[in-house]
Amino acid sequence: MLFLGAFIILVAVFLLGITLMRAGLFILGSKKMEQWLKKMTNTPMKGMFAGIAMTGVLQSSSAVMVIMIGLVSTRLLLFPQTIGIILGSNIGTTLTLQFITFNLTSFIIPFVGIGLICLFFKIPWIKSLGFIFIGLASIFAAMNGFERLAGPLMDIPFMQKLLLMMGEHVLYAFIIGIIITSIIQSSTVVTGIAMSFLNAGIFPLETGILIMLGANIGTCTTALMASIGAGQEARLTAFAHLWLNIGGVLLVWPFLSYLALGSGLLSDQTATQLAHASVIFNCVTSLIVLPFAERFGRLIAWVHK
């Protein structure tokens, strides 16, 4: 129970770090984001780049989806305009994973100190930097904690059985990724935990990739919940996000071993390999759909009419 409590605390610290960094970035550079977003959605290509940029600022594809559903429900955006943004948000969410692969553990205390000093200033952009620094410190502290906790967690019989099941049946790792992400509401946190466990040698890269794929589907629950009562076009936006990620998983599933092999060639660190696998998966699926974005939107409308 002690280790489980510590694990829950670390998850909370990770989520806090993501939230603080998101808040700081939002204050720093997104005062007119919604107006800019409306101007950048007249073509799927522009929408994709807008989705990448917006997700990079908010550090959450779920947050981008919620904003889009709000804009669609008020008719400020139409459903077809959201397809490109969805494609971009899936790519943009991988930026955080790439960033946390850097080993910045030694910067945790300095980041906290700089962040606290910045919070004393009344100038908005300096205060927002304070949130960003403290958020980064929280994320790296949680990642370090997960890696240290991984060993003792594996001594618990339940965790040993769970890992055995994940090793024997690939679907278990995939389903666990979906369930945990649906609960935590952050694919970045779930994939970050998998990266920490990979660094500790708890399971192979293929298992981490399956958890990441499950997390990509689990993160769609946020948009689905936000679309309840928001109108037909808002629901179509949420369904488009869901079917895009499901389709991507079905497309990549037969080539999981090749994805693991290709990611392994890009880095010697298993955690970094998983981050690269996430980038490859999301970029490939988004770029495949991009030329057919309008048809994809019509298909979603037809299926859910």
C-alpha positions as CSV (number, residue, x, y, z in Angstrom):
1,M,0.0,0.0,0.0
2,L,2.9,2.3,0.7
3,F,4.3,1.9,-2.8
4,L,0.8,2.4,-4.3
5,G,0.4,5.6,-2.3
6,A,3.8,6.8,-3.5
7,F,2.8,6.0,-7.1
8,I,-0.5,7.9,-6.8
9,I,1.4,10.9,-5.3
10,L,3.9,10.8,-8.2
11,V,1.1,10.7,-10.8
12,A,-0.5,13.8,-9.0
13,V,2.9,15.6,-9.1
14,F,3.2,14.8,-12.8
15,L,-0.3,16.1,-13.6
16,L,0.4,19.2,-11.5
17,G,3.6,19.8,-13.5
18,I,1.8,19.5,-16.8
19,T,-1.0,21.8,-15.6
20,L,1.4,24.5,-14.3
21,M,3.4,24.4,-17.5
22,R,0.3,24.6,-19.6
23,A,-1.0,27.5,-17.6
24,G,2.3,29.4,-17.9
25,L,2.5,28.8,-21.7
26,F,-1.2,29.7,-22.1
27,I,-0.7,33.1,-20.3
28,L,2.5,33.7,-22.2
29,G,1.4,33.2,-25.8
30,S,-2.3,32.5,-26.3
31,K,-4.3,35.6,-25.6
32,K,-5.8,35.6,-29.1
33,M,-5.5,31.9,-29.8
34,E,-9.2,31.3,-30.6
35,Q,-9.3,34.2,-33.2
36,W,-6.0,33.0,-34.7
37,L,-7.4,29.4,-34.8
38,K,-10.5,30.5,-36.8
39,K,-8.3,32.2,-39.4
40,M,-6.0,29.1,-39.8
41,T,-8.7,26.5,-40.5
42,N,-9.7,27.3,-44.1
43,T,-7.6,24.4,-45.4
44,P,-6.7,21.0,-43.7
45,M,-3.0,21.8,-44.1
46,K,-3.2,25.1,-42.3
47,G,-5.4,23.5,-39.7
48,M,-2.8,20.8,-39.1
49,F,-0.1,23.3,-38.4
50,A,-2.5,25.3,-36.2
51,G,-3.2,22.1,-34.2
52,I,0.5,21.4,-33.8
53,A,1.2,25.0,-32.6
54,M,-1.8,25.1,-30.3
55,T,-1.0,21.7,-28.7
56,G,2.6,22.8,-28.3
57,V,1.4,25.8,-26.3
58,L,-1.2,24.1,-24.2
59,Q,0.8,20.9,-23.8
60,S,-2.4,18.8,-24.1
61,S,-4.2,17.5,-27.1
62,S,-7.2,16.9,-24.8
63,A,-7.3,20.7,-24.0
64,V,-7.2,21.5,-27.7
65,M,-10.1,19.1,-28.4
66,V,-12.2,20.7,-25.6
67,I,-11.5,24.2,-27.0
68,M,-12.5,23.0,-30.5
69,I,-15.7,21.4,-29.3
70,G,-16.6,24.6,-27.5
71,L,-16.0,26.6,-30.7
72,V,-18.0,24.1,-32.8
73,S,-20.9,24.1,-30.3
74,T,-21.1,27.9,-30.6
75,R,-20.8,27.7,-34.4
76,L,-17.6,29.7,-34.4
77,L,-16.0,26.7,-36.2
78,L,-17.6,24.1,-38.4
79,F,-16.9,20.4,-38.1
80,P,-15.0,20.1,-41.4
81,Q,-12.6,22.8,-40.2
82,T,-11.6,20.7,-37.2
83,I,-10.2,17.7,-39.1
84,G,-6.8,19.4,-39.8
85,I,-6.6,20.6,-36.2
86,I,-7.2,17.1,-34.9
87,L,-4.4,15.8,-37.1
88,G,-2.1,18.5,-35.9
89,S,-3.0,18.0,-32.2
90,N,-1.9,14.3,-32.4
91,I,1.5,15.4,-33.7
92,G,1.8,18.3,-31.3
93,T,1.2,16.2,-28.2
94,T,4.4,14.3,-28.9
95,L,6.5,17.4,-28.3
96,T,6.2,17.0,-24.6
97,L,7.4,13.4,-24.7
98,Q,10.4,14.4,-26.7
99,F,11.3,17.1,-24.2
100,I,11.0,14.9,-21.1
101,T,13.5,12.4,-22.6
102,F,16.3,14.9,-21.6
103,N,17.8,14.0,-18.3
104,L,17.4,17.3,-16.4
105,T,17.1,15.9,-12.9
106,S,20.0,18.1,-11.6
107,F,17.9,21.2,-12.7
108,I,14.9,20.3,-10.5
109,I,15.9,22.5,-7.5
110,P,17.3,25.4,-9.6
111,F,14.0,25.4,-11.6
112,V,11.9,25.5,-8.5
113,G,14.0,28.4,-7.1
114,I,13.8,30.4,-10.4
115,G,10.1,29.6,-10.6
116,L,9.4,30.8,-7.1
117,I,11.3,34.1,-7.7
118,C,9.4,34.7,-10.9
119,L,6.0,34.2,-9.1
120,F,6.8,37.3,-6.9
121,F,6.8,39.6,-9.9
122,K,3.5,41.3,-11.0
123,I,4.5,41.4,-14.6
124,P,2.3,38.7,-16.3
125,W,5.0,37.2,-18.6
126,I,7.5,36.8,-15.8
127,K,4.9,35.2,-13.6
128,S,4.0,32.8,-16.4
129,L,7.7,31.8,-16.6
130,G,7.4,31.0,-12.9
131,F,4.6,28.5,-13.6
132,I,6.6,27.0,-16.5
133,F,9.8,26.5,-14.4
134,I,7.9,25.0,-11.5
135,G,5.9,22.8,-13.9
136,L,9.1,21.5,-15.5
137,A,10.6,20.8,-12.1
138,S,7.5,18.8,-11.1
139,I,7.5,16.8,-14.3
140,F,11.2,15.8,-14.0
141,A,10.8,15.1,-10.3
142,A,7.9,12.7,-11.0
143,M,9.8,11.0,-13.8
144,N,12.8,10.4,-11.5
145,G,10.4,9.2,-8.8
146,F,8.7,6.7,-11.2
147,E,12.1,5.3,-12.2
148,R,13.2,4.8,-8.6
149,L,9.8,3.3,-7.6
150,A,9.7,0.9,-10.5
151,G,12.0,-1.7,-8.7
152,P,10.1,-1.9,-5.4
153,L,6.7,-2.0,-7.3
154,M,7.9,-5.1,-9.1
155,D,8.2,-6.9,-5.8
156,I,4.5,-6.7,-5.3
157,P,2.8,-10.0,-6.4
158,F,0.0,-8.2,-8.2
159,M,2.4,-6.1,-10.3
160,Q,4.4,-9.3,-11.2
161,K,1.2,-11.0,-12.4
162,L,0.2,-7.9,-14.3
163,L,3.5,-7.8,-16.1
164,L,3.4,-11.5,-16.8
165,M,-0.1,-11.0,-18.4
166,M,1.2,-8.1,-20.4
167,G,4.1,-10.2,-21.6
168,E,2.0,-13.2,-22.6
169,H,-0.9,-11.3,-24.2
170,V,-0.1,-8.0,-26.1
171,L,-3.7,-6.9,-25.8
172,Y,-3.4,-6.5,-22.0
173,A,-0.7,-3.7,-22.4
174,F,-2.9,-2.0,-25.0
175,I,-6.1,-2.2,-22.8
176,I,-4.2,-1.0,-19.7
177,G,-3.0,2.1,-21.7
178,I,-6.6,2.8,-22.6
179,I,-8.0,2.4,-19.1
180,I,-5.4,4.3,-17.2
181,T,-5.5,7.2,-19.7
182,S,-9.3,7.4,-19.5
183,I,-8.9,7.7,-15.7
184,I,-6.0,10.1,-15.6
185,Q,-7.1,12.1,-18.8
186,S,-3.5,12.5,-20.0
187,S,-1.8,10.3,-22.6
188,T,1.4,12.2,-21.9
189,V,1.4,11.1,-18.3
190,V,0.7,7.5,-19.1
191,T,3.4,7.3,-21.8
192,G,5.8,9.2,-19.4
193,I,5.2,6.5,-16.8
194,A,5.9,3.8,-19.4
195,M,9.1,5.6,-20.4
196,S,10.3,5.6,-16.7
197,F,9.5,1.8,-16.4
198,L,11.4,1.2,-19.7
199,N,14.5,3.0,-18.2
200,A,14.3,0.7,-15.2
201,G,14.2,-2.3,-17.5
202,I,10.8,-3.5,-16.3
203,F,9.4,-4.4,-19.7
204,P,10.5,-4.3,-23.4
205,L,10.0,-1.5,-25.9
206,E,7.1,-3.4,-27.6
207,T,5.1,-3.3,-24.4
208,G,5.7,0.4,-24.0
209,I,4.6,1.0,-27.5
210,L,1.3,-0.9,-26.9
211,I,0.7,1.2,-23.8
212,M,1.4,4.3,-25.8
213,L,-1.1,3.2,-28.5
214,G,-3.7,2.5,-25.9
215,A,-3.1,5.9,-24.3
216,N,-3.8,7.5,-27.7
217,I,-7.2,6.0,-27.7
218,G,-7.9,6.6,-24.0
219,T,-7.2,10.3,-24.4
220,C,-10.3,10.5,-26.7
221,T,-12.6,10.1,-23.7
222,T,-12.1,13.8,-22.7
223,A,-13.5,15.0,-26.0
224,L,-16.3,12.5,-26.0
225,M,-17.4,13.7,-22.5
226,A,-17.0,17.4,-23.5
227,S,-19.2,16.8,-26.6
228,I,-22.2,15.6,-24.5
229,G,-25.0,18.1,-25.0
230,A,-22.9,20.3,-27.3
231,G,-24.7,19.6,-30.5
232,Q,-24.3,17.2,-33.5
233,E,-21.2,18.9,-35.0
234,A,-19.4,18.9,-31.7
235,R,-20.1,15.2,-31.3
236,L,-18.8,14.6,-34.9
237,T,-15.5,16.4,-33.9
238,A,-15.1,14.0,-30.9
239,F,-15.9,11.0,-33.0
240,A,-13.4,12.1,-35.7
241,H,-10.7,12.2,-33.0
242,L,-11.7,8.7,-31.8
243,W,-11.8,7.1,-35.2
244,L,-8.6,8.7,-36.3
245,N,-6.7,7.2,-33.4
246,I,-8.4,3.8,-33.7
247,G,-7.7,3.7,-37.4
248,G,-4.1,4.6,-36.7
249,V,-3.7,1.8,-34.2
250,L,-5.3,-0.7,-36.7
251,L,-2.9,0.5,-39.4
252,V,0.2,0.3,-37.3
253,W,-0.6,-2.9,-35.4
254,P,0.7,-5.4,-38.0
255,F,4.0,-3.4,-38.1
256,L,4.6,-3.1,-34.4
257,S,7.9,-5.0,-34.6
258,Y,9.1,-2.7,-37.4
259,L,8.1,0.4,-35.4
260,A,10.0,-0.9,-32.4
261,L,13.0,-1.7,-34.6
262,G,13.0,1.7,-36.3
263,S,12.6,3.5,-33.0
264,G,15.5,1.5,-31.6
265,L,17.8,2.6,-34.4
266,L,17.2,6.3,-33.5
267,S,18.5,6.1,-29.9
268,D,20.3,3.9,-27.4
269,Q,17.9,4.9,-24.5
270,T,14.7,2.9,-24.3
271,A,12.7,5.8,-23.0
272,T,13.8,8.0,-25.9
273,Q,12.9,5.1,-28.3
274,L,9.3,5.1,-27.0
275,A,9.1,8.9,-27.5
276,H,10.4,8.5,-31.1
277,A,7.8,5.7,-31.6
278,S,5.1,8.1,-30.5
279,V,6.3,10.7,-33.0
280,I,6.5,8.2,-35.8
281,F,3.0,6.8,-35.1
282,N,1.3,10.1,-34.9
283,C,3.1,11.7,-37.8
284,V,2.5,8.7,-40.1
285,T,-1.2,8.4,-39.3
286,S,-1.9,12.2,-39.6
287,L,0.0,12.6,-42.8
288,I,-1.7,9.6,-44.4
289,V,-5.2,11.1,-43.6
290,L,-4.2,14.7,-44.5
291,P,-4.8,14.4,-48.3
292,F,-8.2,12.8,-47.6
293,A,-9.2,15.1,-44.7
294,E,-12.4,16.3,-46.4
295,R,-13.5,12.8,-47.3
296,F,-12.6,11.6,-43.8
297,G,-14.9,14.3,-42.4
298,R,-17.7,13.3,-44.8
299,L,-17.2,9.6,-43.8
300,I,-17.5,10.5,-40.1
301,A,-20.6,12.6,-40.8
302,W,-22.2,9.7,-42.8
303,V,-21.3,7.0,-40.1
304,H,-22.7,9.1,-37.2
305,K,-25.6,10.9,-39.0
